[in-house]
Amino acid sequence: MGIVETGRVTAQRRVGPQMWQMRLALPRIAAAIRPGQFIHLRRDGAHEPLLRRPFSPSRVDAATGTVELIYRVVGRGTAAMTQWADGTAVDVLGALGTTFTLGGRLLMVGGGVGIAPLMYAAQECAPETVTALIGGRNRDEVFWAELFPPTVTDIRIATDDGSIGHHGYVPELVPALLESGAYTRVLTCGPAVMMRAVAAMAEAAGVPCEVSLERRMGCGTGGCLACVCDRRAGGHAKVCLDGPVFDSREVRL
């Protein structure tokens, strides 16, 4: 069920179009959380919106007890978050969900806010063992490259308009890398169409692939069934409990 912890906002800034970075003091959760897991967050004592919102950390520092998030403003809940000043008390449930498998040589493929959990996973990897592929519509949307940990030196960018990096979609960068035989696993998070393409390529190349699913959640603890996804073998999985990280062969994307 995770830990319920009252923390505080310690820093916040805008980092991209409708994109914000927030740092939270959450010492108990920072000590417990692992790459791939998420937290469920709301302002302490707030009744509007009533439900917590799920976020995957982009960085965690257990030594200082801090958790960083990068979030996109998409509705009233995230719009309200941009107004939380330093010292704002937050009510957080975490760490929730499953984790990425780290180790070996990893190819990470992310798009949009799905890049955030990959940044945290990269933070926990040995230096120069990660190739990160990130995609966005234009130069403004790939600010993420500057936020990756310094141990990641191989970052490749794709933009829809060609304003920086590869002119096209980020999955187009994957086949040549997999053909090299250098990677032991693929981790991907972002739009479903992107993950579906990446997972298909990894499976065709015989490289294990893990996908991190993004879903709307009510409770975050498996009770409300708002976040279910379909299993390939039939039946359903709860993203908040059985995921959000799945073997790509397990779920329908």
C-alpha positions in Angstrom: 0.0 0.0 0.0 3.0 2.3 0.3 3.8 5.1 2.7 1.5 8.1 3.4 3.8 11.1 3.9 3.2 14.8 4.3 6.0 16.7 2.5 6.7 20.2 1.3 7.5 21.9 -2.0 11.0 23.1 -1.9 11.4 24.5 -5.5 9.5 24.8 -8.7 10.2 26.3 -12.1 8.9 26.2 -15.7 11.2 24.1 -18.0 9.2 24.0 -21.2 5.9 24.6 -23.0 3.3 23.9 -20.3 6.0 21.8 -18.5 7.1 22.3 -14.9 9.7 20.9 -12.6 8.9 20.5 -8.9 11.1 19.4 -6.0 9.5 17.9 -2.9 10.9 17.1 0.5 9.8 13.5 1.1 12.5 11.7 3.1 10.6 8.5 3.8 9.4 8.0 0.2 12.8 9.1 -1.2 14.4 6.3 0.8 11.9 3.7 -0.4 11.1 4.4 -4.0 12.8 2.7 -7.0 13.0 3.5 -10.7 9.7 2.8 -12.4 7.5 3.4 -9.4 5.3 6.4 -8.9 3.8 8.6 -6.2 0.2 9.7 -5.8 0.1 13.4 -4.9 -2.3 16.2 -3.8 -2.1 19.4 -1.8 -2.4 18.6 1.9 -5.9 19.4 3.2 -7.2 20.3 -0.3 -10.7 19.1 -1.3 -10.6 20.4 -4.9 -9.6 18.4 -6.8 -10.4 15.6 -4.3 -8.3 12.8 -5.8 -4.5 12.6 -5.8 -2.6 12.6 -9.1 0.0 10.0 -10.1 3.5 11.1 -11.1 6.7 9.2 -11.9 9.8 10.9 -10.4 12.4 12.2 -12.8 15.0 12.3 -10.0 15.4 11.1 -6.4 18.0 11.9 -3.8 17.7 9.6 -0.8 20.5 11.4 0.9 18.7 14.8 1.0 15.2 13.2 1.1 14.1 14.9 -2.1 11.9 13.7 -5.0 11.7 15.7 -8.3 8.8 15.6 -10.7 8.4 17.0 -14.2 4.8 17.5 -15.1 2.7 18.9 -18.0 -0.3 21.2 -17.3 -3.3 19.3 -18.7 -6.2 20.1 -16.4 -7.3 21.9 -13.3 -5.2 19.7 -11.0 -1.9 20.3 -12.7 -2.8 23.9 -13.3 -3.3 24.4 -9.6 0.1 22.7 -8.9 1.9 25.5 -10.8 0.8 27.9 -8.1 2.2 25.9 -5.2 4.8 28.1 -3.5 7.8 26.9 -1.6 6.7 25.4 1.7 3.3 24.2 0.4 2.3 21.1 2.2 1.6 18.0 0.1 -0.1 14.7 0.9 1.7 11.9 -0.9 1.2 8.1 -1.2 4.2 6.1 -2.4 6.2 4.3 -3.4 3.7 2.5 -5.7 3.9 0.0 -8.5 6.5 -2.1 -10.2 10.1 -1.3 -11.1 12.3 -1.3 -14.2 15.0 -4.0 -14.6 18.3 -2.2 -14.6 21.8 -3.5 -15.4 23.6 -4.3 -18.6 23.5 -2.0 -21.6 20.1 -0.2 -21.8 18.3 1.5 -24.7 15.8 4.0 -23.2 13.1 5.5 -25.6 10.9 8.2 -24.3 8.4 10.8 -25.5 6.7 13.6 -23.6 6.3 13.2 -19.9 7.2 9.6 -20.4 10.8 10.7 -20.4 10.6 11.5 -16.7 10.7 7.9 -15.3 13.5 7.1 -17.8 15.6 9.9 -16.3 15.3 8.4 -12.8 16.2 5.0 -14.2 19.2 6.4 -15.9 20.3 8.1 -12.6 20.6 4.6 -11.0 22.6 3.1 -13.9 26.4 2.8 -14.2 28.1 5.5 -16.2 27.9 5.2 -19.9 25.6 2.2 -20.0 22.6 4.0 -21.3 21.6 5.3 -24.7 18.6 7.7 -24.4 16.4 8.5 -27.3 14.0 11.3 -26.7 11.3 12.8 -29.1 9.2 15.8 -29.3 7.3 18.0 -31.8 10.1 20.7 -31.9 13.2 22.0 -30.3 11.3 23.5 -27.3 9.9 20.1 -26.4 13.3 18.3 -26.0 14.6 20.4 -23.1 14.9 17.0 -21.4 18.3 16.4 -22.9 19.8 19.0 -20.5 18.2 17.4 -17.4 19.6 13.8 -17.8 22.2 12.8 -15.2 25.8 13.5 -16.4 26.5 9.8 -16.5 24.4 9.5 -19.6 26.6 10.8 -22.5 24.7 9.2 -25.4 21.5 11.1 -25.9 19.8 11.2 -29.3 17.0 13.5 -30.3 14.2 13.3 -32.8 11.8 16.1 -33.6 8.7 16.1 -35.8 9.7 19.3 -37.5 13.4 18.6 -37.8 14.4 21.7 -35.8 16.9 19.6 -33.9 18.2 16.1 -34.2 16.6 13.5 -36.4 13.8 14.8 -38.6 11.0 12.3 -37.8 9.7 10.2 -35.0 11.9 8.7 -32.2 11.1 5.0 -33.0 12.8 5.5 -36.3 16.1 5.7 -34.5 15.6 2.3 -32.8 16.2 -0.4 -35.6 19.8 0.5 -36.4 20.7 0.5 -32.7 19.1 -2.9 -32.0 20.9 -4.3 -35.1 24.2 -3.5 -33.4 23.5 -6.2 -30.8 24.9 -3.9 -28.1 21.8 -3.7 -25.9 20.5 -6.1 -23.3 17.2 -4.5 -22.7 14.9 -1.7 -23.9 12.9 0.6 -21.6 10.2 2.8 -23.0 7.6 5.2 -21.8 5.5 7.8 -23.6 2.6 7.8 -26.1 1.0 4.4 -26.7 1.7 4.5 -30.5 5.4 5.1 -29.8 5.7 2.3 -27.2 3.8 -0.1 -29.5 6.3 0.6 -32.3 9.4 0.3 -30.0 8.1 -2.9 -28.4 7.5 -4.5 -31.7 11.0 -3.7 -32.9 12.6 -5.0 -29.7 10.6 -8.2 -29.8 11.5 -8.7 -33.5 15.2 -8.3 -32.5 14.9 -10.7 -29.6 15.7 -8.0 -27.0 13.6 -7.8 -23.8 11.5 -4.7 -23.6 9.8 -3.1 -20.6 7.0 -0.5 -21.1 5.8 1.9 -18.4 2.1 2.7 -18.9 0.5 6.0 -18.2 -3.1 5.8 -17.0 -5.7 8.0 -15.2 -6.0 6.7 -11.6 -8.4 7.2 -8.9 -7.1 5.5 -5.8 -3.7 4.2 -6.9 -4.1 1.1 -4.7 -6.1 -1.2 -7.0 -9.6 -0.6 -5.6 -11.3 1.7 -8.2 -10.3 -0.2 -11.4 -9.9 3.1 -13.3 -6.5 2.2 -14.6 -6.9 -1.4 -16.0 -5.2 -2.5 -19.3 -5.7 -5.6 -21.4 -3.3 -8.5 -21.1 -2.3 -10.3 -24.3 -3.2 -13.6 -22.9 -6.6 -12.4 -21.9 -8.0 -10.7 -18.9 -6.9 -7.4 -17.4 -4.1 -5.9 -15.3 -4.3 -3.0 -12.8 -1.6 -0.5 -13.9 -1.3 0.8 -10.3 -0.6 -2.6 -8.8 0.6 -4.9 -11.6 2.4 -2.1 -13.3 3.1 0.6 -14.3 6.2 -1.3 -15.6 5.3 -4.4 -17.7 7.2 -6.8 -19.9 6.0 -5.6 -23.4 4.9 -9.1 -24.2 2.4 -9.1 -21.3 0.1 -6.2 -22.3 -1.7 -4.8 -25.2 -0.5 -1.3 -26.0 
